[in-house]
Amino acid sequence: MTPSELKCALAAAGRNPHFFSRKTMAFFGDTMANFGCRSAIVTTKDGPVPAWELWRKRTVKHGLQTSHFFHKVTFDTVRPV
């Protein structure tokens, strides 16, 4: 899955994360080209969850280099412990 495919899947599932908005990405100096997407197993308080990891290739303004995780089936945000 590519970051653009993930963005479309999130929109189709009724989820529109704030960091894909043009205003937010401009604020942090980010672009879609700076994102990568890969499969991951995330450990949560409820156990391991299959997820898509949206990661930044390069650090952006304010030192952000964090990843975001989305459940592979429901596209809910997954918070690792």
Biopython code that builds the backbone (N, CA, C, O; Angstrom):
import numpy as np
from Bio.PDB.StructureBuilder import StructureBuilder

atoms = [
    (1, "MET", "N", (0.848, -1.169, 0.000)),
    (1, "MET", "CA", (0.000, 0.000, 0.000)),
    (1, "MET", "C", (0.897, 1.236, 0.000)),
    (1, "MET", "O", (1.916, 1.279, 0.689)),
    (2, "THR", "N", (0.506, 2.227, -0.773)),
    (2, "THR", "CA", (1.243, 3.493, -0.807)),
    (2, "THR", "C", (0.568, 4.490, 0.126)),
    (2, "THR", "O", (-0.581, 4.281, 0.516)),
    (3, "PRO", "N", (1.252, 5.564, 0.491)),
    (3, "PRO", "CA", (0.616, 6.575, 1.342)),
    (3, "PRO", "C", (-0.642, 7.173, 0.703)),
    (3, "PRO", "O", (-1.608, 7.470, 1.405)),
    (4, "SER", "N", (-0.636, 7.348, -0.604)),
    (4, "SER", "CA", (-1.821, 7.892, -1.283)),
    (4, "SER", "C", (-2.986, 6.912, -1.231)),
    (4, "SER", "O", (-4.133, 7.322, -1.048)),
    (5, "GLU", "N", (-2.701, 5.613, -1.391)),
    (5, "GLU", "CA", (-3.751, 4.596, -1.279)),
    (5, "GLU", "C", (-4.310, 4.562, 0.140)),
    (5, "GLU", "O", (-5.517, 4.406, 0.327)),
    (6, "LEU", "N", (-3.447, 4.705, 1.135)),
    (6, "LEU", "CA", (-3.890, 4.736, 2.526)),
    (6, "LEU", "C", (-4.765, 5.952, 2.777)),
    (6, "LEU", "O", (-5.787, 5.849, 3.454)),
    (7, "LYS", "N", (-4.381, 7.093, 2.244)),
    (7, "LYS", "CA", (-5.171, 8.319, 2.394)),
    (7, "LYS", "C", (-6.568, 8.124, 1.799)),
    (7, "LYS", "O", (-7.558, 8.529, 2.409)),
    (8, "CYS", "N", (-6.659, 7.515, 0.625)),
    (8, "CYS", "CA", (-7.944, 7.257, -0.020)),
    (8, "CYS", "C", (-8.763, 6.238, 0.766)),
    (8, "CYS", "O", (-9.976, 6.395, 0.901)),
    (9, "ALA", "N", (-8.114, 5.194, 1.286)),
    (9, "ALA", "CA", (-8.816, 4.182, 2.072)),
    (9, "ALA", "C", (-9.366, 4.775, 3.365)),
    (9, "ALA", "O", (-10.467, 4.425, 3.790)),
    (10, "LEU", "N", (-8.614, 5.662, 3.985)),
    (10, "LEU", "CA", (-9.090, 6.328, 5.201)),
    (10, "LEU", "C", (-10.301, 7.204, 4.895)),
    (10, "LEU", "O", (-11.262, 7.225, 5.664)),
    (11, "ALA", "N", (-10.263, 7.918, 3.789)),
    (11, "ALA", "CA", (-11.393, 8.769, 3.402)),
    (11, "ALA", "C", (-12.615, 7.910, 3.085)),
    (11, "ALA", "O", (-13.731, 8.275, 3.456)),
    (12, "ALA", "N", (-12.428, 6.773, 2.405)),
    (12, "ALA", "CA", (-13.536, 5.882, 2.066)),
    (12, "ALA", "C", (-14.146, 5.240, 3.304)),
    (12, "ALA", "O", (-15.339, 4.937, 3.329)),
    (13, "ALA", "N", (-13.322, 5.034, 4.336)),
    (13, "ALA", "CA", (-13.813, 4.442, 5.584)),
    (13, "ALA", "C", (-14.446, 5.487, 6.505)),
    (13, "ALA", "O", (-14.897, 5.161, 7.603)),
    (14, "GLY", "N", (-14.478, 6.731, 6.058)),
    (14, "GLY", "CA", (-15.082, 7.780, 6.870)),
    (14, "GLY", "C", (-14.135, 8.383, 7.878)),
    (14, "GLY", "O", (-14.563, 9.102, 8.781)),
    (15, "ARG", "N", (-12.868, 8.106, 7.738)),
    (15, "ARG", "CA", (-11.859, 8.666, 8.623)),
    (15, "ARG", "C", (-11.039, 9.664, 7.822)),
    (15, "ARG", "O", (-10.566, 9.350, 6.730)),
    (16, "ASN", "N", (-10.871, 10.852, 8.357)),
    (16, "ASN", "CA", (-10.089, 11.872, 7.660)),
    (16, "ASN", "C", (-9.096, 12.457, 8.645)),
    (16, "ASN", "O", (-9.370, 13.479, 9.275)),
    (17, "PRO", "N", (-7.928, 11.807, 8.783)),
    (17, "PRO", "CA", (-6.973, 12.275, 9.782)),
    (17, "PRO", "C", (-6.473, 13.688, 9.486)),
    (17, "PRO", "O", (-6.287, 14.078, 8.333)),
    (18, "HIS", "N", (-6.268, 14.425, 10.545)),
    (18, "HIS", "CA", (-5.866, 15.832, 10.442)),
    (18, "HIS", "C", (-4.549, 16.027, 9.728)),
    (18, "HIS", "O", (-4.359, 17.063, 9.090)),
    (19, "PHE", "N", (-3.627, 15.080, 9.804)),
    (19, "PHE", "CA", (-2.311, 15.330, 9.223)),
    (19, "PHE", "C", (-2.286, 15.210, 7.706)),
    (19, "PHE", "O", (-1.260, 15.509, 7.094)),
    (20, "PHE", "N", (-3.382, 14.783, 7.074)),
    (20, "PHE", "CA", (-3.453, 14.773, 5.613)),
    (20, "PHE", "C", (-4.045, 16.062, 5.052)),
    (20, "PHE", "O", (-4.056, 16.253, 3.836)),
    (21, "SER", "N", (-4.532, 16.941, 5.906)),
    (21, "SER", "CA", (-5.106, 18.188, 5.404)),
    (21, "SER", "C", (-3.986, 19.084, 4.878)),
    (21, "SER", "O", (-2.875, 19.085, 5.408)),
    (22, "ARG", "N", (-4.289, 19.826, 3.854)),
    (22, "ARG", "CA", (-3.291, 20.694, 3.226)),
    (22, "ARG", "C", (-2.738, 21.707, 4.224)),
    (22, "ARG", "O", (-1.541, 21.993, 4.227)),
    (23, "LYS", "N", (-3.614, 22.246, 5.070)),
    (23, "LYS", "CA", (-3.206, 23.265, 6.039)),
    (23, "LYS", "C", (-2.215, 22.686, 7.066)),
    (23, "LYS", "O", (-1.210, 23.322, 7.382)),
    (24, "THR", "N", (-2.497, 21.503, 7.574)),
    (24, "THR", "CA", (-1.622, 20.880, 8.559)),
    (24, "THR", "C", (-0.278, 20.501, 7.945)),
    (24, "THR", "O", (0.773, 20.726, 8.545)),
    (25, "MET", "N", (-0.320, 19.926, 6.750)),
    (25, "MET", "CA", (0.933, 19.525, 6.103)),
    (25, "MET", "C", (1.798, 20.742, 5.779)),
    (25, "MET", "O", (3.022, 20.674, 5.890)),
    (26, "ALA", "N", (1.185, 21.844, 5.383)),
    (26, "ALA", "CA", (1.936, 23.069, 5.105)),
    (26, "ALA", "C", (2.549, 23.629, 6.390)),
    (26, "ALA", "O", (3.678, 24.119, 6.376)),
    (27, "PHE", "N", (1.813, 23.559, 7.495)),
    (27, "PHE", "CA", (2.313, 24.065, 8.765)),
    (27, "PHE", "C", (3.591, 23.340, 9.179)),
    (27, "PHE", "O", (4.540, 23.965, 9.652)),
    (28, "PHE", "N", (3.612, 22.012, 8.998)),
    (28, "PHE", "CA", (4.773, 21.229, 9.395)),
    (28, "PHE", "C", (5.813, 21.100, 8.296)),
    (28, "PHE", "O", (6.848, 20.466, 8.504)),
    (29, "GLY", "N", (5.564, 21.684, 7.130)),
    (29, "GLY", "CA", (6.523, 21.605, 6.031)),
    (29, "GLY", "C", (6.604, 20.216, 5.437)),
    (29, "GLY", "O", (7.669, 19.787, 4.993)),
    (30, "ASP", "N", (5.480, 19.505, 5.426)),
    (30, "ASP", "CA", (5.439, 18.130, 4.967)),
    (30, "ASP", "C", (4.781, 18.023, 3.601)),
    (30, "ASP", "O", (4.027, 18.907, 3.196)),
    (31, "THR", "N", (5.069, 16.931, 2.891)),
    (31, "THR", "CA", (4.422, 16.638, 1.616)),
    (31, "THR", "C", (4.097, 15.145, 1.584)),
    (31, "THR", "O", (4.618, 14.380, 2.396)),
    (32, "MET", "N", (3.249, 14.733, 0.663)),
    (32, "MET", "CA", (2.917, 13.317, 0.520)),
    (32, "MET", "C", (4.157, 12.520, 0.114)),
    (32, "MET", "O", (4.273, 11.342, 0.451)),
    (33, "ALA", "N", (5.078, 13.152, -0.604)),
    (33, "ALA", "CA", (6.296, 12.461, -1.034)),
    (33, "ALA", "C", (7.201, 12.103, 0.146)),
    (33, "ALA", "O", (8.061, 11.231, 0.022)),
    (34, "ASN", "N", (7.015, 12.764, 1.277)),
    (34, "ASN", "CA", (7.833, 12.497, 2.452)),
    (34, "ASN", "C", (7.319, 11.306, 3.259)),
    (34, "ASN", "O", (7.988, 10.869, 4.195)),
    (35, "PHE", "N", (6.155, 10.778, 2.920)),
    (35, "PHE", "CA", (5.575, 9.661, 3.663)),
    (35, "PHE", "C", (5.883, 8.335, 2.991)),
    (35, "PHE", "O", (5.987, 8.252, 1.767)),
    (36, "GLY", "N", (6.027, 7.300, 3.805)),
    (36, "GLY", "CA", (6.135, 5.930, 3.354)),
    (36, "GLY", "C", (5.095, 5.120, 4.114)),
    (36, "GLY", "O", (4.639, 5.527, 5.182)),
    (37, "CYS", "N", (4.721, 3.973, 3.559)),
    (37, "CYS", "CA", (3.715, 3.137, 4.211)),
    (37, "CYS", "C", (4.218, 1.699, 4.205)),
    (37, "CYS", "O", (4.697, 1.198, 3.188)),
    (38, "ARG", "N", (4.101, 1.041, 5.361)),
    (38, "ARG", "CA", (4.519, -0.353, 5.447)),
    (38, "ARG", "C", (3.635, -1.092, 6.438)),
    (38, "ARG", "O", (2.975, -0.483, 7.280)),
    (39, "SER", "N", (3.632, -2.408, 6.325)),
    (39, "SER", "CA", (2.861, -3.261, 7.211)),
    (39, "SER", "C", (3.601, -3.413, 8.533)),
    (39, "SER", "O", (4.831, -3.470, 8.565)),
    (40, "ALA", "N", (2.841, -3.479, 9.625)),
    (40, "ALA", "CA", (3.460, -3.622, 10.948)),
    (40, "ALA", "C", (2.514, -4.349, 11.893)),
    (40, "ALA", "O", (1.298, -4.340, 11.701)),
    (41, "ILE", "N", (3.077, -4.967, 12.898)),
    (41, "ILE", "CA", (2.309, -5.531, 14.007)),
    (41, "ILE", "C", (2.579, -4.635, 15.201)),
    (41, "ILE", "O", (3.718, -4.518, 15.652)),
    (42, "VAL", "N", (1.521, -3.996, 15.718)),
    (42, "VAL", "CA", (1.660, -3.023, 16.802)),
    (42, "VAL", "C", (1.178, -3.649, 18.104)),
    (42, "VAL", "O", (0.093, -4.230, 18.153)),
    (43, "THR", "N", (1.972, -3.532, 19.145)),
    (43, "THR", "CA", (1.589, -4.023, 20.460)),
    (43, "THR", "C", (0.792, -2.946, 21.171)),
    (43, "THR", "O", (1.296, -1.852, 21.425)),
    (44, "THR", "N", (-0.461, -3.265, 21.493)),
    (44, "THR", "CA", (-1.337, -2.348, 22.218)),
    (44, "THR", "C", (-1.671, -2.961, 23.567)),
    (44, "THR", "O", (-1.231, -4.067, 23.880)),
    (45, "LYS", "N", (-2.448, -2.244, 24.362)),
    (45, "LYS", "CA", (-2.826, -2.780, 25.671)),
    (45, "LYS", "C", (-3.727, -4.008, 25.527)),
    (45, "LYS", "O", (-3.834, -4.806, 26.458)),
    (46, "ASP", "N", (-4.387, -4.171, 24.349)),
    (46, "ASP", "CA", (-5.256, -5.319, 24.099)),
    (46, "ASP", "C", (-4.544, -6.457, 23.376)),
    (46, "ASP", "O", (-5.163, -7.475, 23.067)),
    (47, "GLY", "N", (-3.249, -6.296, 23.105)),
    (47, "GLY", "CA", (-2.478, -7.331, 22.417)),
    (47, "GLY", "C", (-2.000, -6.847, 21.064)),
    (47, "GLY", "O", (-2.183, -5.677, 20.729)),
    (48, "PRO", "N", (-1.389, -7.728, 20.277)),
    (48, "PRO", "CA", (-0.855, -7.336, 18.966)),
    (48, "PRO", "C", (-1.976, -7.063, 17.959)),
    (48, "PRO", "O", (-2.991, -7.760, 17.934)),
    (49, "VAL", "N", (-1.772, -6.046, 17.141)),
    (49, "VAL", "CA", (-2.772, -5.622, 16.151)),
    (49, "VAL", "C", (-2.068, -5.456, 14.803)),
    (49, "VAL", "O", (-1.023, -4.809, 14.733)),
    (50, "PRO", "N", (-2.636, -6.041, 13.714)),
    (50, "PRO", "CA", (-2.063, -5.795, 12.390)),
    (50, "PRO", "C", (-2.402, -4.370, 11.948)),
    (50, "PRO", "O", (-3.553, -3.943, 12.040)),
    (51, "ALA", "N", (-1.410, -3.652, 11.477)),
    (51, "ALA", "CA", (-1.628, -2.238, 11.166)),
    (51, "ALA", "C", (-0.781, -1.800, 9.978)),
    (51, "ALA", "O", (0.184, -2.460, 9.590)),
    (52, "TRP", "N", (-1.180, -0.661, 9.418)),
    (52, "TRP", "CA", (-0.367, 0.043, 8.434)),
    (52, "TRP", "C", (0.382, 1.128, 9.178)),
    (52, "TRP", "O", (-0.212, 1.883, 9.948)),
    (53, "GLU", "N", (1.685, 1.210, 8.953)),
    (53, "GLU", "CA", (2.495, 2.250, 9.563)),
    (53, "GLU", "C", (2.763, 3.335, 8.526)),
    (53, "GLU", "O", (3.352, 3.067, 7.479)),
    (54, "LEU", "N", (2.334, 4.544, 8.814)),
    (54, "LEU", "CA", (2.617, 5.697, 7.966)),
    (54, "LEU", "C", (3.799, 6.409, 8.603)),
    (54, "LEU", "O", (3.674, 6.973, 9.690)),
    (55, "TRP", "N", (4.947, 6.387, 7.933)),
    (55, "TRP", "CA", (6.172, 6.929, 8.512)),
    (55, "TRP", "C", (6.739, 8.032, 7.640)),
    (55, "TRP", "O", (6.496, 8.089, 6.435)),
    (56, "ARG", "N", (7.509, 8.917, 8.288)),
    (56, "ARG", "CA", (8.148, 10.021, 7.565)),
    (56, "ARG", "C", (9.546, 9.615, 7.149)),
    (56, "ARG", "O", (10.296, 9.054, 7.948)),
    (57, "LYS", "N", (9.900, 9.893, 5.909)),
    (57, "LYS", "CA", (11.226, 9.573, 5.393)),
    (57, "LYS", "C", (12.276, 10.536, 5.932)),
    (57, "LYS", "O", (13.402, 10.138, 6.232)),
    (58, "ARG", "N", (11.898, 11.803, 6.052)),
    (58, "ARG", "CA", (12.812, 12.838, 6.550)),
    (58, "ARG", "C", (12.123, 13.620, 7.666)),
    (58, "ARG", "O", (10.897, 13.731, 7.700)),
    (59, "THR", "N", (12.918, 14.151, 8.562)),
    (59, "THR", "CA", (12.399, 14.987, 9.633)),
    (59, "THR", "C", (11.863, 16.283, 9.044)),
    (59, "THR", "O", (12.446, 16.839, 8.113)),
    (60, "VAL", "N", (10.747, 16.763, 9.590)),
    (60, "VAL", "CA", (10.144, 18.013, 9.129)),
    (60, "VAL", "C", (10.295, 19.073, 10.206)),
    (60, "VAL", "O", (10.979, 18.862, 11.207)),
    (61, "LYS", "N", (9.653, 20.214, 9.994)),
    (61, "LYS", "CA", (9.727, 21.302, 10.979)),
    (61, "LYS", "C", (9.378, 20.808, 12.374)),
    (61, "LYS", "O", (8.617, 19.853, 12.535)),
    (62, "HIS", "N", (9.924, 21.444, 13.348)),
    (62, "HIS", "CA", (9.685, 21.144, 14.767)),
    (62, "HIS", "C", (10.225, 19.766, 15.150)),
    (62, "HIS", "O", (9.869, 19.247, 16.207)),
    (63, "GLY", "N", (11.081, 19.156, 14.310)),
    (63, "GLY", "CA", (11.720, 17.897, 14.632)),
    (63, "GLY", "C", (10.837, 16.666, 14.568)),
    (63, "GLY", "O", (11.190, 15.638, 15.146)),
    (64, "LEU", "N", (9.699, 16.731, 13.886)),
    (64, "LEU", "CA", (8.801, 15.579, 13.825)),
    (64, "LEU", "C", (9.360, 14.473, 12.946)),
    (64, "LEU", "O", (9.743, 14.705, 11.799)),
    (65, "GLN", "N", (9.401, 13.272, 13.496)),
    (65, "GLN", "CA", (9.848, 12.087, 12.760)),
    (65, "GLN", "C", (8.990, 10.895, 13.166)),
    (65, "GLN", "O", (9.385, 9.753, 12.926)),
    (66, "THR", "N", (7.841, 11.123, 13.766)),
    (66, "THR", "CA", (7.016, 10.055, 14.316)),
    (66, "THR", "C", (6.232, 9.311, 13.233)),
    (66, "THR", "O", (6.016, 9.820, 12.133)),
    (67, "SER", "N", (5.818, 8.097, 13.579)),
    (67, "SER", "CA", (4.974, 7.278, 12.720)),
    (67, "SER", "C", (3.549, 7.290, 13.255)),
    (67, "SER", "O", (3.314, 7.548, 14.436)),
    (68, "HIS", "N", (2.600, 7.005, 12.364)),
    (68, "HIS", "CA", (1.191, 6.868, 12.733)),
    (68, "HIS", "C", (0.746, 5.489, 12.290)),
    (68, "HIS", "O", (1.157, 5.008, 11.234)),
    (69, "PHE", "N", (-0.099, 4.845, 13.100)),
    (69, "PHE", "CA", (-0.516, 3.479, 12.825)),
    (69, "PHE", "C", (-2.034, 3.428, 12.639)),
    (69, "PHE", "O", (-2.788, 4.075, 13.366)),
    (70, "PHE", "N", (-2.465, 2.632, 11.636)),
    (70, "PHE", "CA", (-3.880, 2.474, 11.334)),
    (70, "PHE", "C", (-4.202, 0.992, 11.222)),
    (70, "PHE", "O", (-3.472, 0.239, 10.577)),
    (71, "HIS", "N", (-5.305, 0.570, 11.858)),
    (71, "HIS", "CA", (-5.735, -0.829, 11.813)),
    (71, "HIS", "C", (-5.976, -1.228, 10.362)),
    (71, "HIS", "O", (-6.558, -0.458, 9.597)),
    (72, "LYS", "N", (-5.536, -2.422, 9.978)),
    (72, "LYS", "CA", (-5.622, -2.841, 8.581)),
    (72, "LYS", "C", (-7.048, -3.051, 8.085)),
    (72, "LYS", "O", (-7.295, -2.929, 6.885)),
    (73, "VAL", "N", (-7.987, -3.360, 8.963)),
    (73, "VAL", "CA", (-9.357, -3.639, 8.548)),
    (73, "VAL", "C", (-10.262, -2.428, 8.739)),
    (73, "VAL", "O", (-10.972, -2.028, 7.816)),
    (74, "THR", "N", (-10.238, -1.842, 9.937)),
    (74, "THR", "CA", (-11.167, -0.746, 10.254)),
    (74, "THR", "C", (-10.606, 0.638, 9.984)),
    (74, "THR", "O", (-11.353, 1.616, 9.940)),
    (75, "PHE", "N", (-9.288, 0.727, 9.803)),
    (75, "PHE", "CA", (-8.570, 2.005, 9.583)),
    (75, "PHE", "C", (-8.693, 2.958, 10.758)),
    (75, "PHE", "O", (-8.541, 4.170, 10.599)),
    (76, "ASP", "N", (-8.969, 2.410, 11.947)),
    (76, "ASP", "CA", (-8.933, 3.217, 13.175)),
    (76, "ASP", "C", (-7.480, 3.506, 13.531)),
    (76, "ASP", "O", (-6.585, 2.747, 13.159)),
    (77, "THR", "N", (-7.247, 4.591, 14.243)),
    (77, "THR", "CA", (-5.901, 4.899, 14.722)),
    (77, "THR", "C", (-5.535, 3.901, 15.806)),
    (77, "THR", "O", (-6.332, 3.628, 16.704)),
    (78, "VAL", "N", (-4.328, 3.359, 15.721)),
    (78, "VAL", "CA", (-3.827, 2.395, 16.709)),
    (78, "VAL", "C", (-2.735, 3.081, 17.500)),
    (78, "VAL", "O", (-1.818, 3.664, 16.922)),
    (79, "ARG", "N", (-2.827, 3.015, 18.815)),
    (79, "ARG", "CA", (-1.835, 3.634, 19.699)),
    (79, "ARG", "C", (-0.958, 2.548, 20.318)),
    (79, "ARG", "O", (-1.451, 1.742, 21.107)),
    (80, "PRO", "N", (0.325, 2.510, 19.977)),
    (80, "PRO", "CA", (1.214, 1.514, 20.586)),
    (80, "PRO", "C", (1.503, 1.853, 22.048)),
    (80, "PRO", "O", (1.432, 3.012, 22.458)),
    (81, "VAL", "N", (1.829, 0.820, 22.825)),
    (81, "VAL", "CA", (2.199, 1.059, 24.226)),
    (81, "VAL", "C", (3.686, 1.176, 24.367)),
    (81, "VAL", "O", (4.187, 1.379, 25.473)),
]
sb = StructureBuilder()
sb.init_structure("model")
sb.init_model(0)
sb.init_chain("A")
sb.init_seg("    ")
for serial, (resi, resn, name, xyz) in enumerate(atoms, 1):
    if name == "N":
        sb.init_residue(resn, " ", resi, " ")
    sb.init_atom(name, np.array(xyz, "f"), 0.0, 1.0, " ", f" {name:<3s}", serial, name[0])
structure = sb.get_structure()
